[in-house]
Amino acid sequence: GENVEQHPSTLSVQEGDSAVIKCTYSDSASNYFPWYKQELGKGPQLIIDIRSNVGEKKDQRIAVTLNKTAKHFSLHITETQPEDSAVYFCAASRITGGGNKLTFGTGTQLKVEL
Amino acid sequence: GAGVSQSPSNKVTEKGKDVELRCDPISGHTALYWYRQSLGQGLEFLIYFQGNSAPDKSGLPSDRFSAERTGGSVSTLTIQRTQQEDSAVYLCASSSRQSRVQGYTFGSGTRLTVV
């Protein structure tokens, strides 16, 4: 089955700096890679996703890059703000007609310091 | 409703008791997923339902765990003879194959504590 590794487990940055979180996956058939943000006491919320036919996707201050050959993908947050502080999870799956079972990384605790 | 609703939000139970956790997905979403999140850990897949297909139960950790989805909507996760290692946040999510993205919408979870 799929295995997703995520680094770092904790990340502290100064407000305004960039933050990068990296993930690797094992199943070359995986074709869908979402990122989730989880705030304390809440369920994870989808913030951005990318499919395997695209190398990069950007949405305002967040971007995701995908390297299919190396089987790794990264989340980039620019101009970080205190409200970006949360736990971020990457995930991978193979979208089929029957469903979309995600395998998650272990999470990165991001702290944006003033 | 507008989002995925889970109940109860918190549950404290004695070791050996059975518990039922409920998930009400977004109306019209055909897929429903259960995940478990232990303290400081990632999300562990438990089970998912897709339409009328047989559920994928490959993530259930033991035969004490079971789930059903009635009428293609509400789902109940049942844990029998609870153990302390069952303590975790149980998250439910739903998704739609017709949606623009394949991402899940998660509920806020049920925090289960077995004492």
Boltz contact constraints between the chains, C-beta under 6 A:
constraints:
  - contact:
      token1: [A, 32]
      token2: [B, 102]
      max_distance: 6.0
  - contact:
      token1: [A, 34]
      token2: [B, 103]
      max_distance: 6.0
  - contact:
      token1: [A, 42]
      token2: [B, 108]
      max_distance: 6.0
  - contact:
      token1: [A, 43]
      token2: [B, 91]
      max_distance: 6.0
  - contact:
      token1: [A, 43]
      token2: [B, 106]
      max_distance: 6.0
  - contact:
      token1: [A, 43]
      token2: [B, 107]
      max_distance: 6.0
  - contact:
      token1: [A, 43]
      token2: [B, 108]
      max_distance: 6.0
  - contact:
      token1: [A, 43]
      token2: [B, 109]
      max_distance: 6.0
  - contact:
      token1: [A, 44]
      token2: [B, 106]
      max_distance: 6.0
  - contact:
      token1: [A, 46]
      token2: [B, 103]
      max_distance: 6.0
  - contact:
      token1: [A, 49]
      token2: [B, 101]
      max_distance: 6.0
  - contact:
      token1: [A, 49]
      token2: [B, 103]
      max_distance: 6.0
  - contact:
      token1: [A, 95]
      token2: [B, 102]
      max_distance: 6.0
  - contact:
      token1: [A, 98]
      token2: [B, 50]
      max_distance: 6.0
  - contact:
      token1: [A, 99]
      token2: [B, 31]
      max_distance: 6.0
  - contact:
      token1: [A, 99]
      token2: [B, 50]
      max_distance: 6.0
  - contact:
      token1: [A, 100]
      token2: [B, 102]
      max_distance: 6.0
  - contact:
      token1: [A, 101]
      token2: [B, 48]
      max_distance: 6.0
  - contact:
      token1: [A, 104]
      token2: [B, 42]
      max_distance: 6.0
  - contact:
      token1: [A, 104]
      token2: [B, 43]
      max_distance: 6.0
  - contact:
      token1: [A, 106]
      token2: [B, 42]
      max_distance: 6.0
  - contact:
      token1: [A, 107]
      token2: [B, 42]
      max_distance: 6.0
